[in-house]
Each structure stands twice: as C-alpha cells, then as structure tokens.
C-alpha cells in the first residue's frame, strides 16, 4: 500500500516511542531513499541521528546525498570520523561542493582532511569557480568516449564507467578532451562494432554551457532544447562536467524562492523558513522595512505641506486612500509582469523602447478607465470640479505608476542588478509618494487652494 510522507513521519515517531527496532528497520527498508531524507528533515531533533544510524551503510550514503546541507553538517558532527569520511567520499561532486561552500574555514579544513586526495582536488577546483556559476553546480563525474575508438570499445567503456549521470546521450571528445559531439546512445547500439565513433557524429554541434555562465542559463538551455544532460565546457571547449535535469529543478526552485523573497522585500534566506531562527528572520526583514519607512515618511511630509488645502476641502481626504492604493496596485502589476518576463528571458534590456511604447498605451488606457469610474463618486461627493480632479489625478497617477513599475526592473537589469529587487513594496512606496504629489498639485491648481508656507 502506498504511504504519503506525513504517514511515514507519524509511523516512525510511533516506532521510536515504542523502541520497536525491527518495525523501524522494516519501515525504512520499504521506503525510497528520497522519502527517508524528507522524513529525517521533518523529524529533526534527536530523532534525526537516531533514525539515520539505523540505516545500513549503503543506504546511509544514498540518503545523506538528499539531505539539505544544514542536516548533513549536523550528522557529520555527530558521526565518528570513519563514518564521516565514508559519507563524504560517497557524495557526488556537485553535492559535495554544495555542502562545502556553506562551511566556515575551520569546518572546511576539517572535512577536507577526511577526503581522499583526488576528491579534495576536485572539490577545491569547483569551489574556485565564482559563486553564481555553472561550475559550482555541475557534476564533474562525466563519461566520455574518444573519436578514434571503435563502437565496440566505446560501449565496453560506457558499461564499466556509467553512473547516474550517464543518461541517453554519450559525449565524444578529441585527444585533448575538447567536446566534439553529443550522440544518443541508441546510435551506438545500432552501429557496427568495428566502425569508429567518428562515423556516428551528428551534423549539428552539441549544445553546451560555459562553466562561468549563470546556472539559470543552463536551466534555460535544458528547457529550450529538451535535454536530459547538458555538457559544461571551459573557454577552450574542454569537457569539464554536466548539468542534469534534476540539477535544473533544484536551481529553478532556489531561484524562484529567492525572487519571492526579494519581491517581498526580504533578504535571501540561506535556510528554510521552518529552520530559520527569529534573529535571522528579523535581520533579513528589518533593513527593507526601514527603507520603506523612509519612503512612507516622505509621503507623510508631502501631505503635511497640503494641510491648509485639506482643511479648505475636506473631501480631498476621502479620495486620498483610493488614489494611492490604485497607484500602488497598478505599479505592482506592471513590476511583477516585468520581473517575471526578465527572469524567463521573454524580454531583455534592449527591448525597453518597444516596451515603453506598449506600456504607455496600456497604462493610459487603464488610468482613463479608472479615472472615469472614480469620477462618478467625485461628482456625488463634491460636484463637477471634484469629479474632474479625481478623474485627471487617477488617470495620471495610474499611468505614471504603471510606467514606473515597468522601467524600474529594466533599469536595475541594465546595471547588472537583480530585477527582483524592484519589489512590490518598493514600487508601491514610490508610487504612493508620486501619487500624493500629483493629487495635491492638481487639487491646488483646480480649486485655487493654498499650501503650507506658500
């Protein structure tokens, strides 16, 4: 019978409470390693090492690779050095790099001492690549055959060396390990045993990604070309590693999470929300909130400059929240659409002029429609002049906020900054300030009011 993961958590907790070791072993034997890893992270506390240590060595290594780095570090710290050495030495290079890059210098030196020299060299090589590069997330465990080998020899080599990164495509390199082709394995199976690999080469060059490219570029190419495995090359075309579909899923999840955090004016969390401490959450949120307080204080200052106008025409206050909220909503819509389009590669910075023209047309239409709608309320509350004010103000403010929401992500992208920083709260706060200025400036002009200090 198929279990869901929550049922496994409850069942294992009950087996631990009863100290039923045989039952726990049978349950763990029934579970997939990915599910065991998920359950271990849900259990946490003292149950995490207790259940992990009940696994046989081979399954320990498999489960360990699916744990988040924070849980891996905790288990390594509670394991004998021999066990820690075994777990680290069994990790894929990309998973090992993900673990090591989050350690402090003392922990890094300690764990590197546990690894064989070859693994140390490979780990340090990947850690030397820039933090946000394909080199940090690729697996360097890649099987490749040479041009002058026979099909028979190539298949024998693949059988001996194939691992989980050897999918349905075989990479072909020259004698200097420069990538020449990516050939579906079925071509090897159909070829004559004594024919050289060179006779199987496809007409098109292989799709590759540079080791220094952004990992999201690797994800885009895998998606666009419908690949299972994407080869990673250096500047000289040498095959260095691979990025696989499962790597892409993790990359896209991490990127989406990071963008959501930024668009909510929250710094990037290195841990899950469940594991983040209250102090860390405070530190990640307080900075942006203080910045937004400053913008909102500017709005309050602008309002204070128009106190006499408000006293002369109290009906202005009735429409102020409506005008400001509409501006923020329009800017947030535009910003969200633009940030997402930039993230998916649908648009780029060079498209700004075309997008500017399109957004002006859309935003003016939106503003005019909302202006006409709200003018009916203005006519009811204060007559024709008030209806005219709110209609013009709504049209201008919604149009300005929409254009601001479109331009800000493009400007940030142009200066190599993350467009997601053009978050909804930031655009909303800016739109509030401009909206207040436009609204009261029009009110003073239409009703011939005075302002403080004038």
N, C-alpha and C positions, 0 to 999 in steps of 0.2 A: 504494500500500500504506500502511495506517495505521501510524504510528510511535507508540510510547509516549514519554513525556517523557525518561525515562532514556536511551533510544536516541538521542534528539536531542542530549543532553549529550555522550555518547561520540562521536557523529559529528562534532559541531562542534569538540570538542577535537582530534580527529584531523586535521580540515581545517586548524585553526590550526597544528598541529605541522608539517604539510606545506606550510604557506603557500599553500594552494590557494584563491585568492580567488574564482575562478569557481565552484568547487564550493560554497564558503561562501555566495555570493550565491544560487545555485540552491536550496540548502537553506533559506535564510531566506525566499526568495520562496514556497516551498512551505508554510511554517509559518504558523499563525494568530498574530496579534499577542499574544494572551494566552499562548500557548505560548512565544513568543520571550521575553516578560518573565519567565516562570518559569525558563527555561533560563539567562537572563542572571543571575538571582539565585543560581542554583546554581553557575554558573561563578565569579563573584566575581573577586577579584584583578585582574590586568592584562587578563585576557580580557574582563572586563565592558565597559570602554570600547572595546576593540578591535572586538568584535562589534557593539556598538551603533553605532559610527561607520561600519560597513559598510552600514547600512540607509539607504534613500532618505529624504529629509526627511519626507514624509508618513507613512511607517510609523514613523519615529523618534518623532513626536509621539504616534501611537497607542500604541506600545509603552511609551513613557515614562509614560503615564497608568496603566498596570497595574503599575508597579514600586512596591515599598514605599518610603515616604518616605526611609529611610536611603540607599537606592540612588539615588534621584532627586537627593538633595543631593550625593552623590559625583559623579554625572555632570555636574551643573551646575557644580561646582567645577573640573572638568577640561575644560569646553567653552568655546569663545570666547564673548564676551558676546553677539554677534549670535545664535549658536545657542541660548544660554541664554534669550535674550529670546523667540525663536521657540517654544521648548518650553513656557515658562511661559504665553505668550499663548494657546497652543492647548489648555491644560488646562481641563476643566470647573471650575466654581466650587467645587463640593464637594471635588474632588480637590485643587485649589489650596489651599483652606483647610486640608485635612488635612496638606499639606506645610508651609505657613507656620506653623501653630500649634506645630510641634515645633522651630522655629528659635530661636536666641538673638537678642537685639535687633539686633546688628550684622549678622547674616546676613539678618534680616527686612528691615531698611532697604535692604540691598544688592539683594535680589531684587525688592523693591517698585519700585525705581528702573528695573528692566528692563520693567515692565509699562506698558501704556497707561493713561491716567488713569481710564477707565471701569472697567477691570479692578481697578485699585487701590482704587477706591471700593467696589466690590462685595466685594472680599476683606476690606477693613477692616471693613465692615459686618457680615460674618459672624463675623469674629474678635471683635467686640464682644459677641456673644451669649455666655451662660455656657458654660463648657467642656463640661458634660454636658447639652447641649440639642439639640433638633432643628435649631435654627438653624445649628449647626456642621456638620451632616452633610447638610443639604438642598442641592439644586441650585436656584439662583435663575434658571436658564435655563428658563423655563416659557412656553409658548404659550397664550394665552387669547383668546377672541373676546368681543364685546360683545352685549348683549341685543338692541339695535335693528338689528343688522346682518342682512342677508338671508343665507339659507343659501348662496347662490352666492358672496357676498363672503367669508363665513366660510371656505368651502373653499379659495378662492383664497389667503386669508391663511395658512391652515394649510400649503398647498403651498409657499409662499415661505419660511416660517419654521420648518417642522418640523425637529426634531433628534432625537437618540437618546432624549430624554426624552418625546417625543411618541408615546404608545402608542395604545391603542384608546379612550381617553377624552379628550374635549376639555372644557376648563374654560371656563365662561361667567362674565363679571364685569359689574358695572354701570359707570356712568361714573366712579365713584370707585375702581374696581378691587377692589371688595368681591366675594368669591366668591358666586355665585348658584347654580350647578349644575355637576355633572359629567355630561356627556352622552356615551354611546357614539358613536363616530364613524359607526357604521352608520346612526344616526338622521339624520345629516347627509346621507349618501349616498342615503337613501330619501326625504328631504324634497323638497318642490318648491322650485326655485331662488329664487323671489321671496318665499317665506314668511320672516318674521323668525325669528331664532333663538329668540325668546321662545316660539314655538309648539311648540318641541321639548322644553321643560322637563319633567323627570320629576316625579312627585308628591312624592317624598321629598327632603329636603335632603341636600346632599353630606356624605359622611364626611370629616372634616378632623382635623388635629392642630395644636396650638398650637406656635408657633415656640419657646416656652420649655419645652415638655414634655420629659421624658426620652426619648431616642431609642428606648429599648426599648418605650415606649408606642406609638410609630409602628409598630414591628415587630409588636406585638400586634394593632393595628387592621388592618394589611395582611393579617395571617394570618386574623383573625376574619372580615373582610368579603370575603376572597378578592380583593384588589385588586392591580392591577399598578402603579398610581401613586396615591400619597396626597398630596393638596394640603396645603400648610402655610400657615397664616394667622396674622396678628397679632391683637392684642386687639380691634381694630376690624373684624375679618373680612376685611381686605385680603389678597389672594393674594400670598404672598411667595416661594413656591418649591414644590418637590415632593420627596418621598422615594419612591424606586422599589424594586422587588423586589431588585435587585442590591445596593442600599444596605443593605437589611434582612439579606441573607445575611451581608454583612461585619459588620454590627452584632451579629448573633447569635453569629457566630464569635468576635468580640472579647469579648463578654460572657461566653460560655461559658469561654473561655480565662482571663479574669480571675477567674471564680468558681472554676475548678480551682486556680489559683494560690493564692487566698485559703484555700480549703478544705485545701490542703496546707501552710498557714502559710508561704506565700511571698509577698513583696510583688509588686505588679503589675510585670511586666517590660515596658518600653517597646520591647524588641527581641525577635526570635525567640531561642529557646534556642541555636540554632546561631551567631547573631551576637553574643550577649551575652558580655561579657568575664568572666574569672574574678573580677575585683574586683567587678563589678556583681552577679554571682550570689552572692558572699559577702555583700555589703551587703544584698541582698534577703532572705537566708535567716537571717542571724545574729541579727537582732532577735527574731524569734519564737522561735527556738531558745533564746535566753537567758531569755525569758519562761517557756517551758515547763520549763526547768531549775529555775526558781524554784518552780513548782508541784510538780515532782517532788521537790525538796528538802523541801517541806512534808510530802510523803508519807513521806520517809525520817525526818523528825523525829518524825512520829506513830508510826512503827514503833519508833523508839528508846525512846519512852515506854513501850512494852509489852515491853521486853526480859525482864523478870522473868516475865511471863506466857508468853513464848515458851520460856524456859528450863524453866518448870514443865510445859509441854505442847508438846513439840517438834512434834507432829503438826499444830499450827496452821500451821506454815510450809509444809507440804505443800499446803494448800488456798489459801494466800495468792495465788500467781500465777493460779490458776484463778478465784478470786473477782474479782480486779482486772481480769483480761482480759475476763471476761464482762461486767462493768460497762462497761468501755470500748467493747466491741463493741455493746452494747445502746444506749448513748448515741450512738455514731457512726451506727448505723442510723437512729435517730429524728431526729437532726440533719440527716442527708443528705436524708431524705424531706421534712422541713420546709423546708429551704433551697430545694430544688427546687420545692416547691409554691408558695412565696412568689415565686420567680423567674418562674414561668409564670403567676402570677395566679390559681392554683387556690384559694388561701386568702389571707386578709388578716388584719391585726392584730385586727379586730373579731370574728373567729371564734375567739378564744383560749379562751373559756369552753366552747364546744362541743368544741373540740379537746382541751381539758384533760380533760373527762369521758371522751372516747373513749380518750385515751392512758392514763388511769389504768386503765381496764378492760383494755386490751391489755397494758400493762406489768405489771400484777399477774398476769395470766394467764401471760405469758412467764416472770416471776420464779418463780411457783409451779411451772411445768413444769420449769424448770431446777433449782429447789431440790429437787424430788422426785428428779430424775435424779442429782444430785450427792450426795444423802443416802445413796444406796446405797453410794457409795465411802466416805463418812464412817462408815457402820456397819461396813464391813470394816476400816477403818484404826483406829478407836478406840472403837467401841461406840455405844450409843444416844445418849449426851449429845453426842458429836461429830457424829453424824448430824443431830441436832436443830439444833445450831449452824449447820452449813453449809447446811442446808435453809432456816432462817429468814434467815440472812445473804444467801444467794443471792437469795431472793425479794425482800427489802427493797432490796438494792443494785441489782439489775437494774431494779426498778420505779423507784427514785429516779433512776438514770442515764437511763432512757428519758424520764422526765418532764423532766429537766434538758435533754436533747438537743432536746426539743420546744419548751421555753419559751425557751431562750437566743436562738434566731433570732427569735422573736416579740418579745422584749424589745428586741433590737437594732433590729428593724424599727420598733418603736414610737417609738424615739428617733432615727429617721431615719439609722441606721447600716446598713451593708451586712450583711444576714443571713449572707452567706458568711463573714464574719469568725468566726462560730460554727463554726470549722473542726473537722474530725475530731480533730486533735491536741489542740486546746484542750478540747473536750468530754471526750476521753479522759483528759486530765490531771486535770481537775476530778473526773471520775467516780472516778479512782484514789484521790484524797485522801479523798473521802466514803466510798468503799468500804472503805478501810483503817480509818477511824474507826468505821464501823458494825460491821465484822467483829470488831475487837478489843474494842469496847464490849460486844458480845454475849458474846464469849468470857469476859470478866471476870465478867459477870453470871451466866452459866450455870455456869461452873466455879469461881466464887468465887476468882478469882486476884487478885493484887496488881499494881499498876503502879508504874513508877519514880517516886519522890518522894511516893508516897501514904502 
